Amino acid sequence: MFLSALFFFLASPFYIKPKVRSNVFASFKQVLVVACKNRKLRYPNQNSDYHHKNGSGPQVPTDKLRFLNKACIIKSPEDVKLNGGAANPWNLCTVEQVDELKALIRVMPLWSTGIMISINLSQSSFPLLQAQSMNRHLTKGFQLPAGSFGMFLMIALTIWVLLYDRVMLPLASKIKGRPVRLKPIVRMGLGIFVSCLSMVVSGIIEHIRRRRAISEGLLNNSQGLVEMSALWLIIPNSLNGIAEAFSAIGSTEFYYSELPKSMSSIASALLGLGMAVASLLASVILNAVDKYTKGEGTESWVSSNINKGHYEYYYWLLALLTGFNLLYFVACCWQYGPSADVDITKRMMELSDDDDHLPGKLN
């Protein structure tokens, strides 16, 4: 780690360091401040009364979250300089600034629906305990390591993406006679559904495993081996991989298509932010389950002794929460309205072209 940090700073003089053209978070703050300052203003009737960037024609901000539109109302000619810029950015914002903040606010509810999938994916320690207590032999002389079952998630994700992109979509397009692809928002919903299904299946497998462990006299022996193949765990891991393929790719495409190009860095960071929040919430849920399901003479659902606990109840609780999350997702979609149908590959190419024209960019 020390060497990595050292080399990073030593190579700093060779980095391309384009000047920051704008600070999007400062822009958001300005819009909120100015909108509050102008809260008593009336909405103008003419498009020219809204301030916009130089080089763009008169624009009207969208009607969604209309109260923010007051941030770009020109109160007097003195608010605008001769070059078209705002005399004071804390007194007047542009239509583009307002629409950028609106776009972010509008996608946040849908962003929050992806947190539950990340919570489900973070339950890696429980499948490990399950695998350790099950028969992992493929042959008499070889058994799969208990920690290796997570690789089936990545295998399923990779295979599904290849099948979807190279087989299913071309085949559907050929049948329909036109390009066919699922909208990002549809894939996000499918990801939530498959994640819910994965938790249900995980609970069923654990219920069967625990019942067999008890029947084999292993209730007090968490290290005992249950006569049940650990290959059953491939099913929920594969479902998790498919859910991740639908959700992660669909979410990223959704953010890139719905947010302005100037917010591409935020679009790329939202998925990681959701994973970080999910890690915290997963700990909260686990601690709450452990606290409220444990009593005098009663083992916690997530007891250290997997045979005495009820991990299947925990899985089904997550499935129930994911089911509610799916309903919440549907409500968010209804509230959001029609989403943009943008070719994400084309959008990424446009962003790449914009980067090529940054000051200081080597050609």
C-alpha positions as CSV (number, residue, x, y, z in Angstrom):
1,M,0.0,0.0,0.0
2,F,2.9,2.4,0.9
3,L,4.6,1.7,-2.5
4,S,1.3,2.2,-4.3
5,A,0.8,5.6,-2.7
6,L,4.4,6.5,-3.3
7,F,4.3,5.7,-7.0
8,F,1.0,7.6,-7.3
9,F,2.5,10.8,-6.1
10,L,5.8,10.3,-7.9
11,A,4.0,10.0,-11.2
12,S,1.8,13.0,-10.5
13,P,3.7,15.4,-12.8
14,F,2.9,13.1,-15.8
15,Y,-0.8,13.1,-15.2
16,I,-3.2,15.1,-17.5
17,K,-4.9,17.6,-15.2
18,P,-7.6,19.5,-17.1
19,K,-8.9,22.5,-15.2
20,V,-12.2,22.0,-13.5
21,R,-14.8,23.9,-15.5
22,S,-17.6,23.7,-12.9
23,N,-18.5,22.3,-9.6
24,V,-21.8,20.5,-9.9
25,F,-22.4,20.3,-6.1
26,A,-21.8,24.1,-5.8
27,S,-24.3,24.5,-8.6
28,F,-26.9,22.4,-6.7
29,K,-26.3,24.6,-3.6
30,Q,-26.7,27.8,-5.6
31,V,-30.0,26.6,-7.1
32,L,-31.5,25.7,-3.7
33,V,-30.3,29.0,-2.1
34,V,-31.6,31.2,-5.0
35,A,-34.9,29.3,-5.2
36,C,-35.4,30.0,-1.5
37,K,-34.5,33.7,-1.9
38,N,-37.0,34.0,-4.8
39,R,-39.8,31.9,-3.3
40,K,-42.2,34.9,-3.3
41,L,-41.6,35.7,-7.0
42,R,-44.4,34.9,-9.5
43,Y,-43.6,32.7,-12.4
44,P,-43.0,34.7,-15.6
45,N,-45.1,34.4,-18.7
46,Q,-42.3,34.8,-21.2
47,N,-39.4,32.4,-21.9
48,S,-37.0,35.3,-22.1
49,D,-37.5,35.9,-18.4
50,Y,-35.6,32.7,-17.6
51,H,-31.8,32.9,-17.5
52,H,-29.9,30.3,-19.7
53,K,-26.4,29.5,-20.7
54,N,-24.6,31.5,-23.3
55,G,-25.0,30.0,-26.8
56,S,-28.3,28.3,-26.0
57,G,-31.7,29.7,-27.1
58,P,-34.4,30.8,-24.7
59,Q,-35.5,27.8,-22.6
60,V,-38.1,27.1,-20.1
61,P,-37.4,24.8,-17.2
62,T,-39.5,21.6,-16.9
63,D,-42.7,21.7,-14.8
64,K,-41.5,18.9,-12.5
65,L,-40.4,20.3,-9.1
66,R,-41.6,23.6,-10.3
67,F,-40.6,25.5,-7.2
68,L,-37.0,25.2,-8.2
69,N,-37.7,27.2,-11.4
70,K,-37.7,30.4,-9.4
71,A,-33.9,30.1,-9.2
72,C,-33.5,31.0,-12.8
73,I,-36.0,33.9,-13.0
74,I,-34.4,37.2,-14.1
75,K,-35.7,39.8,-11.6
76,S,-34.0,42.8,-13.2
77,P,-31.6,43.5,-16.2
78,E,-28.8,44.1,-13.7
79,D,-28.8,40.5,-12.8
80,V,-27.2,39.6,-16.1
81,K,-23.8,40.8,-17.3
82,L,-23.1,42.0,-20.8
83,N,-21.5,38.7,-21.7
84,G,-24.7,36.9,-20.7
85,G,-23.5,35.4,-17.5
86,A,-25.0,36.0,-14.1
87,A,-23.8,39.0,-12.2
88,N,-24.0,37.0,-9.0
89,P,-24.4,33.2,-9.2
90,W,-25.9,33.2,-5.7
91,N,-28.8,35.5,-7.0
92,L,-29.4,34.0,-10.4
93,C,-28.9,30.5,-11.9
94,T,-29.4,29.1,-15.3
95,V,-32.2,26.9,-16.6
96,E,-29.5,24.2,-17.2
97,Q,-28.5,24.3,-13.5
98,V,-32.0,23.9,-12.4
99,D,-32.7,21.0,-14.7
100,E,-29.5,19.2,-13.5
101,L,-30.7,19.4,-9.9
102,K,-34.2,18.3,-10.9
103,A,-32.8,15.3,-12.8
104,L,-30.8,14.1,-9.8
105,I,-33.7,14.6,-7.4
106,R,-36.0,12.6,-9.7
107,V,-33.7,9.6,-10.1
108,M,-33.0,9.3,-6.3
109,P,-36.2,7.4,-5.4
110,L,-35.4,4.8,-8.2
111,W,-31.8,4.7,-7.1
112,S,-33.0,3.8,-3.6
113,T,-34.8,0.8,-4.9
114,G,-31.5,-0.8,-5.9
115,I,-30.2,-0.8,-2.3
116,M,-32.2,-3.9,-1.3
117,I,-30.6,-6.0,-4.1
118,S,-27.1,-5.0,-2.7
119,I,-28.3,-6.0,0.8
120,N,-29.3,-9.4,-0.5
121,L,-26.0,-9.8,-2.3
122,S,-24.0,-8.9,0.8
123,Q,-25.2,-12.0,2.6
124,S,-22.1,-13.9,1.7
125,S,-21.2,-15.2,5.2
126,F,-24.4,-17.3,5.5
127,P,-24.0,-19.3,2.3
128,L,-20.5,-20.0,3.5
129,L,-21.8,-21.5,6.8
130,Q,-24.3,-23.5,4.8
131,A,-21.7,-24.9,2.4
132,Q,-19.4,-25.9,5.3
133,S,-22.1,-28.0,6.7
134,M,-23.1,-29.7,3.4
135,N,-21.5,-32.4,1.2
136,R,-19.2,-30.5,-1.2
137,H,-17.6,-33.5,-2.9
138,L,-17.7,-33.6,-6.7
139,T,-15.7,-36.9,-6.7
140,K,-14.3,-39.1,-3.9
141,G,-11.0,-37.2,-3.9
142,F,-12.1,-33.7,-4.6
143,Q,-14.5,-31.3,-2.9
144,L,-15.3,-27.7,-3.6
145,P,-14.0,-25.2,-1.1
146,A,-16.8,-23.7,0.9
147,G,-15.8,-20.1,0.0
148,S,-15.8,-20.9,-3.7
149,F,-19.5,-21.0,-4.2
150,G,-19.6,-17.2,-4.6
151,M,-17.9,-17.7,-8.0
152,F,-21.1,-19.1,-9.4
153,L,-22.6,-15.7,-9.0
154,M,-20.0,-14.2,-11.3
155,I,-20.2,-17.1,-13.7
156,A,-24.0,-16.8,-13.9
157,L,-23.7,-13.0,-14.4
158,T,-21.2,-13.4,-17.2
159,I,-23.1,-16.1,-19.0
160,W,-26.4,-14.2,-18.7
161,V,-24.9,-11.0,-20.1
162,L,-23.4,-12.8,-23.0
163,L,-26.7,-14.7,-23.7
164,Y,-28.8,-11.6,-23.4
165,D,-26.6,-9.4,-25.5
166,R,-25.4,-11.9,-28.2
167,V,-28.3,-14.4,-28.4
168,M,-31.6,-13.1,-27.0
169,L,-31.6,-9.6,-28.3
170,P,-30.4,-10.5,-31.8
171,L,-33.0,-13.3,-32.0
172,A,-35.8,-11.1,-30.7
173,S,-34.8,-8.4,-33.2
174,K,-34.8,-10.9,-36.0
175,I,-38.3,-12.2,-35.1
176,K,-39.7,-8.7,-34.7
177,G,-38.0,-7.3,-37.7
178,R,-36.7,-4.3,-35.8
179,P,-34.1,-3.6,-33.0
180,V,-35.4,-4.9,-29.7
181,R,-34.1,-4.2,-26.3
182,L,-35.4,-3.8,-22.8
183,K,-35.5,-0.4,-21.3
184,P,-33.1,0.1,-18.4
185,I,-36.0,0.7,-16.0
186,V,-37.5,-2.6,-17.0
187,R,-34.3,-4.4,-16.3
188,M,-34.0,-2.8,-12.9
189,G,-37.5,-4.1,-12.0
190,L,-36.5,-7.6,-13.3
191,G,-33.4,-7.5,-11.1
192,I,-35.5,-6.8,-8.0
193,F,-37.9,-9.6,-8.8
194,V,-35.1,-12.2,-9.4
195,S,-33.3,-11.0,-6.2
196,C,-36.6,-11.7,-4.3
197,L,-36.8,-15.1,-5.9
198,S,-33.2,-15.8,-4.9
199,M,-34.0,-15.1,-1.2
200,V,-37.1,-17.4,-1.4
201,V,-35.0,-20.2,-2.9
202,S,-32.2,-19.7,-0.3
203,G,-34.8,-20.0,2.5
204,I,-36.2,-23.2,1.1
205,I,-32.8,-24.8,0.7
206,E,-31.8,-23.8,4.2
207,H,-35.1,-25.1,5.6
208,I,-34.5,-28.5,4.0
209,R,-30.8,-28.5,5.1
210,R,-31.7,-27.7,8.7
211,R,-34.5,-30.3,8.9
212,R,-32.1,-33.0,7.7
213,A,-29.4,-31.8,10.1
214,I,-31.9,-32.2,13.0
215,S,-33.0,-35.6,11.8
216,E,-29.4,-36.8,11.6
217,G,-28.8,-35.7,15.2
218,L,-26.7,-32.7,14.4
219,L,-28.7,-30.1,16.3
220,N,-25.9,-29.3,18.7
221,N,-23.1,-30.0,16.3
222,S,-22.8,-27.1,13.9
223,Q,-19.6,-28.6,12.5
224,G,-21.3,-31.9,11.5
225,L,-21.7,-32.7,7.8
226,V,-25.3,-33.0,6.6
227,E,-26.0,-35.6,3.9
228,M,-27.1,-33.0,1.4
229,S,-25.2,-31.8,-1.7
230,A,-23.9,-28.3,-1.5
231,L,-24.5,-28.0,-5.2
232,W,-28.0,-26.9,-4.3
233,L,-26.4,-23.5,-3.3
234,I,-25.5,-22.9,-7.0
235,I,-29.2,-22.1,-7.7
236,P,-29.5,-19.0,-5.4
237,N,-26.0,-17.9,-6.3
238,S,-26.9,-18.1,-10.0
239,L,-30.1,-16.2,-9.4
240,N,-28.1,-13.5,-7.5
241,G,-25.8,-13.3,-10.5
242,I,-28.8,-12.8,-12.9
243,A,-30.3,-10.2,-10.6
244,E,-27.0,-8.3,-10.5
245,A,-26.8,-8.4,-14.3
246,F,-30.2,-7.0,-14.7
247,S,-30.0,-4.4,-11.9
248,A,-26.4,-3.1,-12.1
249,I,-26.3,-2.8,-15.9
250,G,-29.9,-1.5,-16.1
251,S,-29.3,1.1,-13.3
252,T,-26.1,2.4,-14.8
253,E,-27.7,2.8,-18.2
254,F,-30.7,4.5,-16.6
255,Y,-28.5,7.0,-14.8
256,Y,-26.5,7.8,-17.9
257,S,-29.7,8.2,-20.0
258,E,-31.6,10.3,-17.5
259,L,-28.9,12.6,-16.2
260,P,-27.4,15.3,-18.3
261,K,-23.9,14.7,-19.8
262,S,-22.4,17.2,-17.5
263,M,-23.3,14.8,-14.6
264,S,-21.8,11.7,-16.1
265,S,-19.4,11.3,-13.1
266,I,-22.4,11.3,-10.7
267,A,-24.1,8.8,-12.9
268,S,-21.1,6.4,-12.7
269,A,-20.9,6.9,-8.9
270,L,-24.5,6.3,-7.9
271,L,-24.3,2.5,-8.2
272,G,-21.2,2.4,-5.8
273,L,-23.0,4.8,-3.4
274,G,-25.9,2.4,-3.3
275,M,-23.6,-0.5,-2.5
276,A,-22.1,1.5,0.4
277,V,-25.4,2.4,1.8
278,A,-26.5,-1.2,1.5
279,S,-23.5,-2.5,3.5
280,L,-24.5,-0.2,6.4
281,L,-28.2,-1.2,6.2
282,A,-27.3,-4.9,6.0
283,S,-25.5,-4.6,9.3
284,V,-28.5,-2.8,10.8
285,I,-30.9,-5.4,9.7
286,L,-28.7,-8.3,10.9
287,N,-28.2,-6.7,14.3
288,A,-31.9,-6.0,14.6
289,V,-32.8,-9.6,13.7
290,D,-30.3,-11.0,16.1
291,K,-31.5,-8.7,18.9
292,Y,-35.2,-9.2,18.6
293,T,-35.3,-12.9,17.7
294,K,-33.2,-14.0,20.7
295,G,-34.7,-14.6,24.1
296,E,-34.4,-16.7,27.2
297,G,-34.0,-20.2,26.0
298,T,-34.5,-19.2,22.4
299,E,-31.8,-19.1,19.8
300,S,-31.5,-16.1,17.5
301,W,-32.4,-16.7,13.9
302,V,-28.8,-16.0,13.0
303,S,-27.2,-18.0,15.8
304,S,-23.6,-19.0,15.5
305,N,-24.9,-22.6,15.5
306,I,-26.5,-22.8,12.1
307,N,-28.5,-25.8,13.1
308,K,-30.1,-24.1,16.1
309,G,-30.8,-20.9,14.3
310,H,-33.4,-20.2,11.7
311,Y,-31.5,-18.8,8.8
312,E,-34.4,-19.7,6.5
313,Y,-36.5,-17.2,8.4
314,Y,-33.9,-14.5,7.9
315,Y,-33.8,-15.3,4.1
316,W,-37.6,-15.1,3.9
317,L,-37.5,-11.8,5.8
318,L,-35.2,-10.4,3.2
319,A,-37.5,-11.8,0.5
320,L,-40.4,-10.1,2.1
321,L,-38.5,-6.8,2.3
322,T,-37.5,-7.2,-1.4
323,G,-41.1,-7.8,-2.3
324,F,-42.1,-4.6,-0.6
325,N,-39.2,-2.9,-2.4
326,L,-40.6,-4.2,-5.7
327,L,-43.9,-2.5,-5.0
328,Y,-42.1,0.6,-4.0
329,F,-40.2,0.4,-7.3
330,V,-43.5,0.2,-9.2
331,A,-44.8,3.3,-7.4
332,C,-41.5,5.2,-8.1
333,C,-41.8,4.2,-11.8
334,W,-45.4,5.5,-11.9
335,Q,-44.3,8.8,-10.2
336,Y,-41.3,9.2,-12.5
337,G,-43.2,8.8,-15.7
338,P,-41.8,7.9,-19.1
339,S,-38.0,7.4,-19.1
340,A,-35.7,8.3,-21.9
341,D,-34.8,5.6,-24.4
342,V,-31.2,6.5,-25.1
343,D,-28.6,4.3,-26.7
344,I,-26.1,4.1,-23.9
345,T,-23.2,3.1,-26.3
346,K,-23.8,6.3,-28.3
347,R,-24.0,8.4,-25.1
348,M,-20.7,7.0,-23.9
349,M,-19.1,7.7,-27.3
350,E,-20.3,11.3,-27.0
351,L,-18.8,11.6,-23.6
352,S,-15.5,10.2,-24.9
353,D,-15.5,12.7,-27.7
354,D,-16.1,15.5,-25.2
355,D,-13.1,14.3,-23.1
356,D,-10.9,14.4,-26.2
357,H,-11.5,18.1,-26.6
358,L,-10.6,19.0,-23.0
359,P,-7.8,21.5,-22.6
360,G,-4.5,19.8,-22.1
361,K,-5.7,16.5,-23.6
362,L,-3.0,14.8,-25.6
363,N,-4.0,13.7,-29.1
